[in-house]
Amino acid sequence: MNKQIWVGLVEVKPQPGCEMLKEGKGAFVHTMAWAEDAVHFKRVLARCFGQLKMDVNGVRQPEPWVVRSQREDEDSPELLDLAQQISKDKAKVAFGMFHAWLKDDLTNKR
């Protein structure tokens, strides 16, 4: 199976000792990587974020970049930059800005 660039919105949670999120309880980040399919993409992400002391809690809308980029509403400068960053390096994983939250959901704790 041939690899292609995949994209998804990844939810991560810090492991003990995670320096990138510091006091954050978790974050969402757009991520791209070369993969054969959605399952392979998620494995690549788990390995990459694991090295950064983060757990992947989920991946929203995982799909090939060629599919996502064809949508009329998909002209995000961040995603275009990520795609350019990894276009020639099939071993690279690229991620955008981390959108972190500092508190866990408190809606059920009234």
CYANA upper distance limits for C-alpha pairs under 8 A (distance plus 0.5 A):
  1 MET  CA     36 GLU  CA      6.60
  2 ASN  CA     36 GLU  CA      6.30
  3 LYS  CA     34 TRP  CA      6.32
  3 LYS  CA     35 ALA  CA      5.35
  3 LYS  CA     36 GLU  CA      4.92
  3 LYS  CA     37 ASP  CA      8.27
  4 GLN  CA     34 TRP  CA      5.69
  4 GLN  CA     35 ALA  CA      6.12
  4 GLN  CA     36 GLU  CA      6.87
  4 GLN  CA     64 PRO  CA      7.30
  4 GLN  CA     65 TRP  CA      8.32
  5 ILE  CA     32 MET  CA      7.01
  5 ILE  CA     33 ALA  CA      5.99
  5 ILE  CA     34 TRP  CA      4.88
  5 ILE  CA     35 ALA  CA      6.80
  5 ILE  CA     64 PRO  CA      6.31
  5 ILE  CA     65 TRP  CA      6.01
  5 ILE  CA     66 VAL  CA      8.11
  5 ILE  CA     83 ALA  CA      8.15
  5 ILE  CA     87 SER  CA      8.25
  6 TRP  CA     32 MET  CA      5.96
  6 TRP  CA     33 ALA  CA      5.98
  6 TRP  CA     34 TRP  CA      6.47
  6 TRP  CA     35 ALA  CA      6.84
  6 TRP  CA     37 ASP  CA      8.47
  6 TRP  CA     38 ALA  CA      8.28
  6 TRP  CA     41 PHE  CA      7.27
  6 TRP  CA     62 PRO  CA      7.29
  6 TRP  CA     63 GLU  CA      6.01
  6 TRP  CA     64 PRO  CA      4.72
  6 TRP  CA     65 TRP  CA      5.65
  7 VAL  CA     30 HIS  CA      7.69
  7 VAL  CA     31 THR  CA      6.20
  7 VAL  CA     32 MET  CA      4.99
  7 VAL  CA     33 ALA  CA      7.33
  7 VAL  CA     61 GLN  CA      8.28
  7 VAL  CA     62 PRO  CA      6.11
  7 VAL  CA     63 GLU  CA      6.19
  7 VAL  CA     64 PRO  CA      6.63
  7 VAL  CA     65 TRP  CA      6.19
  7 VAL  CA     68 ARG  CA      8.41
  8 GLY  CA     30 HIS  CA      6.32
  8 GLY  CA     31 THR  CA      6.12
  8 GLY  CA     32 MET  CA      7.25
  8 GLY  CA     59 VAL  CA      6.41
  8 GLY  CA     60 ARG  CA      6.17
  8 GLY  CA     61 GLN  CA      5.91
  8 GLY  CA     62 PRO  CA      4.89
  8 GLY  CA     63 GLU  CA      7.22
  9 LEU  CA     28 PHE  CA      7.01
  9 LEU  CA     29 VAL  CA      6.14
  9 LEU  CA     30 HIS  CA      4.98
  9 LEU  CA     31 THR  CA      6.76
  9 LEU  CA     59 VAL  CA      6.05
  9 LEU  CA     60 ARG  CA      5.48
  9 LEU  CA     61 GLN  CA      7.16
  9 LEU  CA     62 PRO  CA      7.86
 10 VAL  CA     28 PHE  CA      5.94
 10 VAL  CA     29 VAL  CA      5.80
 10 VAL  CA     30 HIS  CA      6.60
 10 VAL  CA     31 THR  CA      7.15
 10 VAL  CA     56 VAL  CA      7.42
 10 VAL  CA     57 ASN  CA      8.06
 10 VAL  CA     58 GLY  CA      6.40
 10 VAL  CA     59 VAL  CA      4.98
 10 VAL  CA     60 ARG  CA      6.81
 11 GLU  CA     26 GLY  CA      7.66
 11 GLU  CA     27 ALA  CA      6.20
 11 GLU  CA     28 PHE  CA      5.03
 11 GLU  CA     29 VAL  CA      7.18
 11 GLU  CA     56 VAL  CA      6.42
 11 GLU  CA     57 ASN  CA      5.80
 11 GLU  CA     58 GLY  CA      5.76
 11 GLU  CA     59 VAL  CA      6.79
 12 VAL  CA     26 GLY  CA      6.02
 12 VAL  CA     27 ALA  CA      5.89
 12 VAL  CA     28 PHE  CA      6.86
 12 VAL  CA     29 VAL  CA      8.46
 12 VAL  CA     49 PHE  CA      8.43
 12 VAL  CA     54 MET  CA      6.56
 12 VAL  CA     55 ASP  CA      5.94
 12 VAL  CA     56 VAL  CA      5.08
 12 VAL  CA     57 ASN  CA      5.93
 12 VAL  CA     58 GLY  CA      7.87
 13 LYS  CA     25 LYS  CA      6.81
 13 LYS  CA     26 GLY  CA      4.80
 13 LYS  CA     27 ALA  CA      7.13
 13 LYS  CA     54 MET  CA      5.99
 13 LYS  CA     55 ASP  CA      5.71
 13 LYS  CA     56 VAL  CA      7.08
 13 LYS  CA     57 ASN  CA      7.22
 14 PRO  CA     18 CYS  CA      6.14
 14 PRO  CA     21 LEU  CA      7.14
 14 PRO  CA     24 GLY  CA      8.12
 14 PRO  CA     25 LYS  CA      7.24
 14 PRO  CA     26 GLY  CA      6.76
 14 PRO  CA     53 LYS  CA      6.74
 14 PRO  CA     54 MET  CA      4.92
 14 PRO  CA     55 ASP  CA      6.79
 15 GLN  CA     53 LYS  CA      5.68
 15 GLN  CA     54 MET  CA      5.69
 15 GLN  CA     55 ASP  CA      7.21
 16 PRO  CA     53 LYS  CA      7.74
 17 GLY  CA     53 LYS  CA      7.38
 18 CYS  CA     22 LYS  CA      6.82
 18 CYS  CA     52 LEU  CA      7.23
 18 CYS  CA     53 LYS  CA      5.52
 18 CYS  CA     54 MET  CA      7.22
 19 GLU  CA     52 LEU  CA      8.50
 19 GLU  CA     53 LYS  CA      8.48
 20 MET  CA     52 LEU  CA      8.12
 21 LEU  CA     25 LYS  CA      8.14
 21 LEU  CA     26 GLY  CA      7.82
 21 LEU  CA     27 ALA  CA      8.36
 21 LEU  CA    100 ALA  CA      7.81
 23 GLU  CA    102 LEU  CA      7.00
 24 GLY  CA    100 ALA  CA      6.33
 24 GLY  CA    101 TRP  CA      6.04
 24 GLY  CA    102 LEU  CA      5.07
 24 GLY  CA    103 LYS  CA      7.97
 25 LYS  CA    100 ALA  CA      7.73
 25 LYS  CA    101 TRP  CA      6.35
 25 LYS  CA    102 LEU  CA      5.73
 25 LYS  CA    103 LYS  CA      6.55
 25 LYS  CA    104 ASP  CA      6.98
 26 GLY  CA    100 ALA  CA      6.08
 26 GLY  CA    101 TRP  CA      6.29
 26 GLY  CA    102 LEU  CA      7.89
 27 ALA  CA     98 PHE  CA      6.41
 27 ALA  CA     99 HIS  CA      5.63
 27 ALA  CA    100 ALA  CA      4.41
 27 ALA  CA    101 TRP  CA      6.60
 28 PHE  CA     98 PHE  CA      6.35
 28 PHE  CA     99 HIS  CA      5.69
 28 PHE  CA    100 ALA  CA      6.98
 29 VAL  CA     95 PHE  CA      7.04
 29 VAL  CA     96 GLY  CA      6.43
 29 VAL  CA     97 MET  CA      6.52
 29 VAL  CA     98 PHE  CA      5.38
 29 VAL  CA     99 HIS  CA      6.80
 30 HIS  CA     79 LEU  CA      7.97
 30 HIS  CA     95 PHE  CA      6.14
 30 HIS  CA     96 GLY  CA      5.92
 30 HIS  CA     97 MET  CA      7.90
 31 THR  CA     82 LEU  CA      8.20
 31 THR  CA     93 VAL  CA      7.75
 31 THR  CA     94 ALA  CA      6.19
 31 THR  CA     95 PHE  CA      4.74
 31 THR  CA     96 GLY  CA      6.97
 32 MET  CA     82 LEU  CA      7.20
 32 MET  CA     83 ALA  CA      7.54
 32 MET  CA     86 ILE  CA      8.32
 32 MET  CA     93 VAL  CA      6.35
 32 MET  CA     94 ALA  CA      5.73
 32 MET  CA     95 PHE  CA      6.80
 33 ALA  CA     41 PHE  CA      7.33
 33 ALA  CA     44 VAL  CA      7.94
 33 ALA  CA     45 LEU  CA      8.28
 33 ALA  CA     86 ILE  CA      7.84
 33 ALA  CA     90 LYS  CA      8.07
 33 ALA  CA     91 ALA  CA      8.34
 33 ALA  CA     92 LYS  CA      6.99
 33 ALA  CA     93 VAL  CA      5.15
 33 ALA  CA     94 ALA  CA      6.96
 34 TRP  CA     41 PHE  CA      7.70
 34 TRP  CA     90 LYS  CA      6.05
 34 TRP  CA     91 ALA  CA      7.57
 34 TRP  CA     92 LYS  CA      7.99
 34 TRP  CA     93 VAL  CA      7.95
 35 ALA  CA     40 HIS  CA      6.16
 35 ALA  CA     41 PHE  CA      5.55
 35 ALA  CA     44 VAL  CA      8.08
 36 GLU  CA     40 HIS  CA      6.43
 36 GLU  CA     41 PHE  CA      7.62
 37 ASP  CA     41 PHE  CA      6.62
 38 ALA  CA     42 LYS  CA      6.77
 38 ALA  CA     62 PRO  CA      6.80
 38 ALA  CA     63 GLU  CA      7.34
 39 VAL  CA     43 ARG  CA      6.91
 40 HIS  CA     44 VAL  CA      6.73
 41 PHE  CA     45 LEU  CA      6.77
 42 LYS  CA     46 ALA  CA      6.61
 42 LYS  CA     59 VAL  CA      7.90
 43 ARG  CA     47 ARG  CA      6.76
 44 VAL  CA     48 CYS  CA      6.68
 45 LEU  CA     49 PHE  CA      6.45
 45 LEU  CA     56 VAL  CA      7.87
 45 LEU  CA     93 VAL  CA      8.36
 46 ALA  CA     50 GLY  CA      6.23
 46 ALA  CA     55 ASP  CA      7.34
 46 ALA  CA     56 VAL  CA      6.35
 47 ARG  CA     51 GLN  CA      6.88
 48 CYS  CA     52 LEU  CA      7.32
 48 CYS  CA     93 VAL  CA      7.90
 49 PHE  CA     53 LYS  CA      6.83
 49 PHE  CA     54 MET  CA      5.63
 49 PHE  CA     55 ASP  CA      6.94
 49 PHE  CA     56 VAL  CA      7.46
 50 GLY  CA     54 MET  CA      5.63
 50 GLY  CA     55 ASP  CA      6.53
 63 GLU  CA     67 VAL  CA      7.37
 63 GLU  CA     68 ARG  CA      7.35
 64 PRO  CA     68 ARG  CA      7.01
 65 TRP  CA     69 SER  CA      6.24
 65 TRP  CA     83 ALA  CA      8.39
 66 VAL  CA     70 GLN  CA      7.00
 67 VAL  CA     71 ARG  CA      7.87
 68 ARG  CA     74 GLU  CA      7.37
 69 SER  CA     74 GLU  CA      6.32
 69 SER  CA     75 ASP  CA      7.95
 70 GLN  CA     74 GLU  CA      7.77
 75 ASP  CA     79 LEU  CA      8.18
 75 ASP  CA     80 LEU  CA      7.67
 76 SER  CA     80 LEU  CA      6.75
 77 PRO  CA     81 ASP  CA      6.55
 78 GLU  CA     82 LEU  CA      6.74
 78 GLU  CA     96 GLY  CA      6.98
 79 LEU  CA     83 ALA  CA      6.65
 79 LEU  CA     96 GLY  CA      8.22
 80 LEU  CA     84 GLN  CA      6.80
 81 ASP  CA     85 GLN  CA      6.69
 82 LEU  CA     86 ILE  CA      7.07
 82 LEU  CA     94 ALA  CA      6.27
 82 LEU  CA     95 PHE  CA      7.16
 82 LEU  CA     96 GLY  CA      7.55
 83 ALA  CA     87 SER  CA      6.30
 83 ALA  CA     94 ALA  CA      8.46
 85 GLN  CA     94 ALA  CA      7.43
 86 ILE  CA     90 LYS  CA      7.31
 86 ILE  CA     92 LYS  CA      6.43
 86 ILE  CA     93 VAL  CA      7.46
 86 ILE  CA     94 ALA  CA      7.10
106 LEU  CA    110 ARG  CA      8.20
